[in-house]
Structure formats: structure tokens, C-alpha cells
Amino acid sequence: MGKSQLDAFWMPYTANRHFKANPRMIVGAEGAYYLTQDGRRVFDGLSGLWTTGAGHCRSEISNAVALQLNALDYSPAFQFGHPLAFSLADRLADMAPDSLNHVFFTNSGSECTDTATKIARAYWRLAGSPSKTKIIGRVKGYHGASWGGISFGGITANKKLWGQGVESDYLRHTMLPGNEFTRGLPQSGAELANELEELIMLHDASNIAAVIVEPIAGSAGVIVPPAGYLARLREICDRHDVLLIFDEVITAFGRIGDWFAASAFNVVPDILNVAKQITNGTFPLGAVILKDKIYTAFMESGGDSHNVELPHGYTYSSHPVACAAAMASLDILEREGLIDRVKQMAPMFETKVHQLKGTPYVKDIRNYGFAAGITLDPYPGEPTRRPMEVGLACWEKGFYVRFAGDTLQLGLPFITTEAEMDLIVNAIGDTLKS
């Protein structure tokens, strides 16, 4: 493609000038591999964007999508419904931990953030505590690129251009000195959750609606919670009547070897956000899964039955084609036992990725399930340059490794073989050594 053909598309989260000087075009995909415009096969080391764990171009999903397009291509979600939306909602409620029994559909993780936090604030208004409006996020947290996402997220680069967003405050992140190169959950650091008590003392619980965290922070570089940290957040929220929101847009549906991080860590939030893997990346869809008490509060405060209880939604909420893709995707995960496969193979992946310890420029390695983050020593004053150089060199070797901030990130497809693990880890190691 000529330069003039590249100008019109303003690419998201991309160094546009750098990319358009040397484009990296993907034209096909199959299984765990991409096909580039110049005919190379590239191993997909991030499952798309944490989205395609079951592998690309699954015929079961494309067939389900085609059938749905030919039966019902679109249906309004305002005041009307289609059966598949209710079936998918029932399925998600059955899969989610106890008491998370109601589902509101969105189109993305960003919309999940906006939806969950709006519902949280409205819930307290209905419960007679209208001053409970503040949302507490976490430094290095990522909750999407919407106003809610950048307001409650804690990645500086995603915030600095836009000015004041929605008022919020932040817990510290959980990367503690001394926990470098921990395999799995760090055994020290749960006390960081006690900072929530300090923020509650500062703002008073009467002004705080919810705390939103990723159980494992993905976009900031796979930051794994210390053992007991999430449970302590839950205890503090319960003690002060603050809702707890888990952003599981990356962790849900297999990434960490369980259906949800809430299940894996035995900590049930009041609201749980999902997207990405729900359709295996094939169609935009997100869902906010909520406890009974929240849904019931809206229904009981709705007045006459013809009144709209929640004045919120999206044109494509519960899109029938997205629902068909999700049902087919969940079928694959269940039928092929891919969640258990991740759980069984995660220790092998952990061993292999930690073999990079001692490699030049590697400052830290963190991992859980089929996710890993590798922090690199920066060039002076240029923290993002080395990860970019390593990531692009790996691309030329036939491996897609995400580079973001000061980290390399891996989110292996659930179908990854042991040999493929060796190949991608060796490619990173060889690149760093060279």
C-alpha cells in the first residue's frame, strides 16, 4: 500500500508516524498464527489483544455468526428482545460466582467500566445514600479508554492529554520492591490493601460508591496481586458499605486457568466486567454481571411497571450476532477443556518464561496462568523505546510480543504447545542478547 492509502486511518494506541513509515500488515490468521502481507507466519503471543485464546478463525464461531446473520441480523434492545440474549445472560449468570445473577450487555471493556460505575453510583442513590459517588481506582490500573476508563484507570500516559475526568482517587499498585521475579502470587504485600482504609478515612465512606480493580492488571504489564490482597479489599469494602468491582476483561474465560479470577481467588465482587475472550475476539461484546441486591434495588425503586428502571444502554447492546459468537466461543472453551488446559500447562509456561531471568536488560518477570509481563531496563529518559525495539525484532523473527510502556507482555493462546512456548521465549531471549 502506498503512503497516501495509509493516511486516512488514525490508528488507536499506535505510533502512527512510525508505523506508516514501515507498515506491519496482517492479512490472515489460523490457529495460533497470523499471516502477514509479505507471506510470513507469525506466532500470536498475545492472543490478539488478550482476545483469541481458542485460536483464530474457528469455523464453529464463523458458522454460528453466518447462521445468525441470515436469521436475525439486528434487533433493538430498547423495549424489545431476542431469545439468544436471554440464553446468553442465563449462561453467564450460571457460570459466574454465586449471587452474580444479572447481566447487562455492552460492546467493550470501556463501556463495561462506564456501565458498572454508573450503576454503582445510581445504586447508592436508590439506597438513600446519594453522596456516595466517588470511585476508587488503582495506580497502573487500566479500565478502557472512555471517560470512565481514563478517570478510574491509573496509567499516566492514558490520562495526561485529556484534562480533568470524573473525580476519583487511587490505591497504590502492588509491585513491591523485593517481589521481583516472583513466580505466581507474591507472598508479601497483602497489606497494601489497607491503603483503602486510609482513603476511606480521607474521603469518608459516605462519599465512596465503589472500588474498581483488575484482579490481575494486564495492560500495565501483568501485575499479579499478592496472596490475600483481593480478599482484604473485599473485607474492607464490606465493612464500610463500598461496592467492589472486578474488571475481568482480560482475566475472564480462561486466561488464568479458571473461568473468572473471582473464582480462582475465591473473592466475589459486587460487579464483574467481562469482554474480549467472551466471543474469542470475533465480535465486539462486553457484559457487566451484577449481584442480586443491585438489580433488585432498581426493580423495587422503578415505580410503575412501564417505567424504565435504568436509563442507560447502547445501540448494539446484546447484538444478536455478538450473542451467537459468544455462545459458540463458550461452547469451544467447554468442549475442548481449554480452561483446564491452561491450568495444567501454566506451571510449564511459568518455568520457561522465568528462564529469561539474568538475560540482559530484564529487570522483573511476573506471571500467572497464560499471562506474563517482562519489565526491561530503559534507555536513559526513554522508558518505552527498548520494549518497542525488542517487540519489533521479535515480529521480524515470526513472533508477536506486545510492547507497552516499559514491558513486554505475553498472553499465549490456550492452544499453545510446549514447543511453541520454547520458541517464543527463546526468541525474546535471543533478541535481548543481541
C-alpha positions, 0 to 999 in steps of 0.5 A: 500500500502506498503512503497516501492509502495509509493516511486516512486511518488514525490508528488507536494506541499506535505510533502512527508516524512510525508505523506508516513509515514501515507498515506491519500488515496482517492479512490472515490468521489460523490457529495460533498464527497470523499471516502477514502481507509479505507471506510470513507466519507469525506466532500470536503471543498475545492472543490478539489483544488478550482476545483469541485464546481458542485460536483464530478463525474457528469455523464453529464461531464463523458458522454460528455468526453466518447462521445468525446473520441470515436469521436475525441480523439486528434487533433493538434492545430498547423495549424489545428482545431476542431469545439468544440474549436471554440464553446468553445472560442465563449462561453467564449468570450460571457460570459466574460466582454465586449471587452474580445473577444479572447481566447487562450487555455492552460492546467493550471493556470501556463501556463495561467500566462506564456501565458498572460505575454508573450503576454503582453510583445510581445504586447508592442513590436508590439506597438513600445514600446519594453522596456516595459517588466517588470511585476508587481506582488503582495506580497502573490500573487500566479500565478502557479508554472512555471517560470512565476508563481514563478517570478510574484507570491509573496509567499516566500516559492514558490520562495526561492529554485529556484534562480533568475526568470524573473525580476519583482517587487511587490505591497504590499498585502492588509491585513491591520492591523485593517481589521481583521475579516472583513466580505466581502470587507474591507472598508479601504485600497483602497489606497494601490493601489497607491503603483503602482504609486510609482513603476511606478515612480521607474521603469518608465512606459516605462519599465512596460508591465503589472500588474498581480493580483488575484482579490481575492488571494486564495492560500495565504489564501483568501485575499479579496481586499478592496472596490475600490482597483481593480478599482484604479489599473485599473485607474492607469494602464490606465493612464500610458499605463500598461496592467492589468491582472486578474488571475481568476483561482480560482475566475472564474465560480462561486466561488464568486457568479458571473461568473468572479470577473471582473464582480462582481467588475465591473473592466475589465482587459486587460487579464483574466486567467481562469482554474480549475472550467472551466471543474469542475476539470475533465480535465486539461484546462486553457484559457487566454481571451484577449481584442480586441486591443491585438489580433488585434495588432498581426493580423495587425503586422503578415505580410503575411497571412501564417505567424504565428502571435504568436509563442507560444502554447502547445501540448494539447492546446484546447484538444478536450476532455478538450473542451467537459468537459468544455462545459458540466461543463458550461452547469451544472453551467447554468442549475442548477443556481449554480452561483446564488446559491452561491450568495444567500447562501454566506451571510449564509456561511459568518455568520457561518464561522465568528462564529469561531471568539474568538475560540482559536488560530484564529487570522483573518477570511476573506471571500467572496462568497464560499471562506474563509481563517482562519489565526491561531496563530503559534507555536513559529518559526513554522508558518505552523505546527498548520494549518497542525495539525488542517487540519489533525484532521479535515480529521480524523473527515470526513472533508477536510480543506486545510492547507497552510502556516499559514491558513486554507482555505475553498472553499465549493462546490456550492452544499453545504447545510446549514447543511453541512456548520454547520458541517464543521465549527463546526468541525474546531471549535471543533478541535481548542478547543481541 
